[in-house]
Amino acid sequence: MTPHDLGTLFDELADAGTPTRVHLDRPFDLAPSPTGAGATEWTVPELALLVRETAGALAAAGAGPGDRVAIVKANHWDYDLIACAAVRAGAVPVKLSDRLAPEVLRVLLDRCAPAVLVTDADVLRRDPTADLAKAARTTVVLGPRDGLPDGTVHIDELGGRPDPGPHPRDDDAPLVVVHTSGTTGVPKLVAHTTRTLIHHLARFETLPTPRIGLRRDDSLFNASSYAHGRTICWTAVAPVRGPRHISIDSQGRPDTADLLLRAHPPTVVEALPSHYVRLRPLTRRLDQPFRDVRTYISTYDAVHPPVIRSYLQASTRRRPLWMQGWGQSETGPLTFAFHTRRSVARAADGTATTARDLGRPVPLKTRLKAVDPDTFLPVPAGTPGLILCRTKALAPDYPGESERWAAKAHGPWWNTGDIGTIARDGSVRLLDREVDHLPGFSCLQAEDMLEDRLPEALECVVLARTGGAAPLPVVVTEDGTLDPGHWKHAADGLPPLAEPAVVSWDEVPRTATGKVRRAVLLERLTGSAETCGTGRWT
């Protein structure tokens, strides 16, 4: 079957007898029925019932056709189950990460003006001055009932209400609102429709593509940020293929992930780049859990070659594959690159490989061109330029910021805000975000090279600076220390760099998807957040 309607997705799967079992690293925060409380294993019929019950609870809270239901809670896949329930009730779910600062959350909530806010006590208590509970007509709280804020209602009080759906909607009406990562400031809300999200993104992924298509004998492992757009599309795809197991890692911690991975060894893994980094120690164990993986999938950001190399080597499959997708919340995937053990192996001369080769545009679905940022005229093949795209999966608007949307549209082309090169064969290489780009230098390429030369580095971040100052390298290690001799060797032959700042993982400001907030990090280390680019298309 192919995905059609998020509101009836799990009902249709249950009716089709889908045998998939879902395994969780911790119970859902959403458990309105006694049978669901504390469960870490779910069948498809049980998930269908949970969505229907939640739809009834949302309708009882005041969510009806055309209303918006904002979701802000601890990271877990029940973000998408609540979203499916909101769609079933006729409403438009708005997924917002609880990792956003309270004042930023309040801005986004005011922009989307929800009828119902689904959240948890931790979010509401974080900063009382933001008064998040009053951002919607009704605020529904998940989790423990102790200390429920005034003016809110607990999800248990809304249990047992009649299922209000399903409510069909026009293909071009808003289906779901997500938000961008927010690496450069307040994230942008992005509204997708059934046509863009289901018809042009999800259905494409359900095709039985050789080697990378999902199979019924697969065991999937997903470790993501479930507040973001990628996972709602994944939810519309993964269960449809009817795999044996789906394992959900909501925490990205080696200790909890290891138990889940060993209980159900995966054949297909999809994770945030930051989660791949954090779980990498598991690949070094003798009895490591990635031995049966045939496909790794990475989105949101590029993963550096040493990390890719570790996971591909961990698999005992003959030809495991790493699929890297590049795109944006507004567009979905624009290119795919495929890495093998051979493609990410170190060259004989020690030359570093790069994960900034983004592959080619998705066939028959995406067109790309590189233009001069000042004139918007096309640049020659292989010349750095601002990357523009054309895709039918493009979302129609930024809710509350339509003028910002219009500034990024150039006729039928959409401005990605990335600087890169497009070769004659159509292959794309990413250099930097325009806001961070220093002409004649690629921060991202320097990061690839440094990580290849510094095995002790969890991550390397190179920050371009204004006024002729040398780019500032930031080396992230487990204990926040680095041998000066190792650094000298790693920097040998690279363009001039400042002395490195060495920090631990928790000292790096990140978005909910694990991306480094470069401007914030630059300001913390230098006192100035001034970047080299214009930032006109962030």
N, C-alpha and C positions, 0 to 999 in steps of 0.2 A: 504494500500500500504506500501511498504518498501522503505527506501532511496536507491537511486542508484547513482545519479550524483548531486553534489552540484550545478553545473552550470545550471541544468534544474529543480532543486528541486521545486521552487515556480511556474514554468510553469506547472509542472505535478500536483501540488496541486490545482492550479487554474482550470485546465482542469477537475479535479475530483470533482469540486464544493465544495471544502473545505470551510466551513462557518466561520472559526475562525476569530475573530477580535482581532487585536493587539493594546494595549493601552500603551502609553509612559508617563513617568514622565516629559519629555521635548522633543521637536522636535529632529529629527535626525540632525546631523551635515551634513549628506549627503542628499542634496535635489536639484538635478540638474534641476528639472522641476518646473515651477511656481506652479503647482497643489500640489507639495509635500512640498513646503516651509511652515514651521510652523505647519505642521500637527502633531497631537498627537494620532490620531486613524487611523489605516490602515487595509484594507482588504487584503486577499491573492492575488487577481488579481493586486491590486495596488503595492504590494511588488514585484510581478513578473515583472511588468513594470519597477519599480525602478532598479531592478537587471539588466534587459536588457539595460536600458539607461546607467547605470554605466559601464557595459561591453563595450558599444560603446565609452564612454569617455576614458576608460583605453586603449582601442585599439588605439584611436586617439592620446593618449599620448605616444604611442610607445610600449605598452605591447602586446606581441604576444606569440605563443606557445613556452613553455619552459622557457620564461623569468620569473623573479621574480618581484612581486609587494609588496613592503613593506608598511605596514599600521601602522602609529603612530599618535594617535589623542586622544581627550578627550574620556573618557569611555562612551560607548554606544553600543547597539546591532548592529548598522550599521557597526561596525567592521566586523561582519560575513556576512552582506549583500555585503560589498565590496569584501570580500573573495570569496563569491559565484560568483560575477561578474568577478573577476580575473580568476577563474576556467573556467567560460563560455568563456572567451577570450583565453583560452588555457594556461594561465600563472599559476604560483605557488604563492599564497598569503603567505606573511610572516607577522604574527601579532606580533607587538612589543608594549609593554605598554608605555604610555606617562609618567608613574611614574618613569621610569628609568632615571638615571642621564644622561645629554647630552653626556658626555664622554663615558658612557657605551653604549648608543644608537649608537654612532659613531662606536664603536668596532663591534657591532652586524650588523650594516648596511654594514660595510666593509666586514664582513664575508659572508653575503648573496649576496652582489653586485647586488642590484635591478636595473632593467631597469626603473621602475617607483616607486616613493615614494609618497604615499598619506598621507597628514599630515594637521596640522592647524598652524596658525600663532603663537599661544602660544608656541608650541613645538619649532618652528624655532627661536623664539626670546629668548628662555631661556638662551642660552649661545652661543653668536655669534662665539666664538672661535672654537666650534665644527663643524661649517659650515655644518650642516646637509643637507641643501638644495642641496649641491653638491655631496651628497652620491649616487645619482642616475642620470641617463641620463636626466630624466624629473621629476620635483617635482610638484605635483598637490596639491593645497591648498584648504581646506574646510573652511566654515564659512564666516565671514565678509570679504569684498574685500578691506577694508581700509588698507593702509600700506603694500600692498603685497610685500614681499621681492623680490629683483632683481633676475631674472633668473628663476622665478617660474610662473606657470600658474594656474589660478583659475578654479575650477571645472565647473563653469557656461560657461566658454569659450569653453568647450568641449561638450556642450549639443547638442542634435539633431543628433549625429553621428550614422551611421548604426550599428545594433547589429552584432557583429562579430562571434557569436557562434551559437550553442554550439560546443566545441572541445573535443571529447572523448579522453581519454588517457588510457594507459596500467594500469592494476590494481596495478602493482608494481612500477610505476613511481611516483615521488613525487607529492602529492596532495596539501599539506599545510604544512607550517613550523610555529611552535609555539615556545615558550621558557619557560624554567623552572622558578620557582618563584624567584630565585636569592637570597636566604636568606644568602648565604655564600660568595657572590662575584658576578662577572659578570655571568649572566644567560647563560645557554647552549641553543643553538638553537636545536630544535628537528623536524626532518622531518618525517611526516606520509604519508602513501600512501592510495590509495582507498581501498586496501585490509585490511590494519590495522585499518583505521579509520571508513570506511563505513561497510565493510563486517564483521569485528570482534568486533567492538564496537557499532556503531549506530544500526545495525540490531538486535543485541542482546537486546538493550533497547526498540525496538518497539514491542517486544513480549508481548502479552496480559497477563502479569503475575498477578495472583490474588492479590488483595489488593494494590499492588504498581504500576501496569500498568496504563497508562493514559487512560482516558475514554472520550467519546465525550461530556459528560455533565460536564466535569471538567473546572475549572477556574484556570489557572496557574499563579503563581507570581514568577518572577526570578530576583534576585538581585546579580549580579556577576561582575567579572572583564572580560570584553568581549574581551580583548587582549589575553586571554589564551586558551589553547587547549580544556578545558571542554566545552566551549560554542559553538564551531564549531560543536562538536558532538551533543550537545543539540539541536542546530539549525536543524541538520539533523534528529532529532527524534521528538521533541515536536509538530511541526506543522503537521507532518505526521499522528499523532493520532487524529487530527481534534478536539481539545478541543474548547469549546464555546469562551473562552477568554484567551489571553496571556497578562499579564501585565509585563512591563519591568521597573525595577528601576535601573537607572544608577548611582545614587548618594549615596545610603545607608544612607540617613538622615531621621530621624523620621518624620520631618514636611512634606517633599514631599512624602515620602512613604505612610504616613497615608492617604493622599488624594486618592492615587491610590488604596490602599487596601480597603478603604471604598466604592469606586465607583464600584469595582468588587471584592467582598470578595472571597479569594482563597480557593480552596479545596486541592491544591498541592502547596507547597512552596519549592523553591530551592534557597539557598543564600550562600554567603561566610560566613565562621565562624565569621569573624569580623563584617559583616553586621547583623548577628543574635544577636551579642552582642549589637550593636548600636541601633537596633530596639526593643530590649527587653522591654524598657519602655512601648511600645504600648500594651504589653500583660497584663499590670496591670490596664488598664482602664476598667471601667464598660462596656462600649460599644466597646470592643476591636475587631479588625478586623480579628482575627484568629479563630473565633468561629466555622467556618465550615471546617477547615482543617482536612483532614484525613491522609495526608502524608507530612512529612517534609523530605527534602533531603539535606544532607551536604557532601561536598567534600573538597579537598585541605588540610584540617587539622582537627583534632578532635575538637569537641565542648565540653566544660566542662559540667558536669552533672547539675549544677544549671540552666544553660541556657536552656538545653534540657527540664528540669523539667518545667520551666516557660511556654514554648511553648506548651508542651503536656497538661498542665493544662488549658491553654487558650482555647483549642478546646472543644466544647460541644459534639463532636462525642463520641460514646461509647468507641471505642478503637483506638484512633489515634496512628500513628506509626512514629517513627523517623528512617530513613534509613541513615546510615553513610557509605560512601564509602572510602576505603583507596587504594591509588594507586599513580602513578606518571605520569608526562607528557609523559614519554617514553612508559608507559605500559597501560595506562587507569586503570580502577578499578581492583584491585587484590583480595580484600575481601569486604564483606558487613557485617555490624553489624546492628541489629535491636533493637531499644530501645522502651519500653513502659512506661507508668506511673509507673507500678510496678517495672520494672527493674532498673529505676533510682531513685526510692524512697529511702530515708534515712533508713538505718537499725534501728531496735529498740534500739540498743546500740549506735547509733549515728555514726557508721562507714560510711565513705564516699564511695559512689559508684564511678566507674571510667569509663571514656569514652575512655580509652586506650585499651579496649578489642575490637579488630578490626573484630571479627567474623571469619568466615571460608573462604577459597578460593572460588572464583566463580566456581560453579560446571561445570565440563567438559571443563573449559576454562583456569584454572590457577593451577599451582603447586608451592608450596613454601617449602623451607627448611632453617633451621638455621645452620650456620657453625661457626667454630672457625675463628676469623678474621686473625689469623696468619697462620694457617695450611690449612684452608678451608675444614677441615674434619667435617662431621656432628656432632652436639652436641646432648646429650640426650634430650628427651622430657622435656620441662619446664625449660631448661637451657638457659640463655641469649646467643644469638649468632647473627651474621650478617645474615640478611634475604636475600636469593636469590630467584628468581622467574623464572618460565617458562610460557610464554604466546604467543599465535599466534598474539596477538595485539601489540607486541613489535615493536616500530619504528626501522627503519634500520640504522639510523646514526645521529651523531651530525654534521650538516653542518659546515665546517671550522675547526672541531676539531675531526677528525676521530680517532686520536690516543687516545683521552680521552674516546671515545666510546669503543675502543678495551680494554682499561684498566678496564672497568666495565663488560666486557663479560667473562664468564668462561665456555667455551664449549657452551652447549645449555642453560646455566643459566645466569641470569642477576642480577647484584649486585645492590640492592636498596639503599645501604648506611645507612640502618636503623638497629638499635639493638633492638631485641625483643625476645620473647619466643614463641615456638609452642608447644601446649599441645598434648597429645596422641590422642585427638579427632580432631586435626587439627586446633583448634582455636588459634588465634594469639593475643598476647598482645605486644603493642609497648612500649619500654622503652625510647629511645631517638634516635636522629640522631647520627651516629657513631662519627661525628666530635665534638659533644657536650657531649658525654657519659662519666660519671665518674663511673668506675667499683664499683659495690655494691650499687649503688644509681641511682634512676630514677628521673630526673628533672620533667618529665611529670607527674609522679604519685604524686610527692609532690605538683605540681600545682593543680591537681584535688582536693587534700585534703584541700589545703589552700582556694581555691575558694568555697568549700562547707562550710567552717567555717567562711568566711568573706563575708557576704551578700552585704557589701558596695563596694566590689571590682568588677570593670568591668572585670578585667583580672589579673591573677597572672603569673609571669614568673620567673622561677628559673634558675639561670645561674651557671653552674659548673665552678670551677676555679682550676688552677694548683697550685703546690707547697704546697699542703696540706691545702690551705685556705678553709674555710667553704663555701658551695654554697651560692650565693647571691640571695635572693628573691627580686623581684621587684613587688610591688603592684600598680596596675593602678586603680585610683579612679576618680570620676567625677571632684573633685576639687584639686586633688593632695595632700590630707591630709588623715591621718589614726590615729585613737585613739590608743595610745600605749597599753592600756589594752586589746583592741580587738585583737591586734597582739599577745600579750602574750598568750591569750587563744587559738588563732588559731595555734600557733607554738607548743603548749604543746603536747608532745608525738611524735613529728616528729624527724627525725634525726637532728643533730645540724645544724643550719642555721645562717648565719650572720644577723646582724641587717638589716631590710628591707630598700630598697630605695623606696620611695613613689612618684609617678609621675602621671601626668594627661595623658589622651589618646593621645593627640597631641605631647607629648614629646617622644613617643616610635617610633623608626625608623621601618618602615614596607615596605613590598613589595607591589606590586599592588593588590595581593590577600589578603592583610591584615596580612600576616604572620610576626611575629617579626623577625627582623634581629638581631639575638642574639649576634653575634660577634661585630657588630657595637654598640649595646646597652651596652655590657660588656666594650668595650673600652671607651665609653662616661662616664661610672660610675666609672671605676677603672683605666683608663689609659693604660690598656693592653687588647688586643684582643686574647691573647693566650688561646687556648681551650684544653680540656683534650684529645680529640681524635686525630687521625692522619689526618683526612680530605682527605684521599687518594681517597675516592669514592664520593666526593661531585659533 
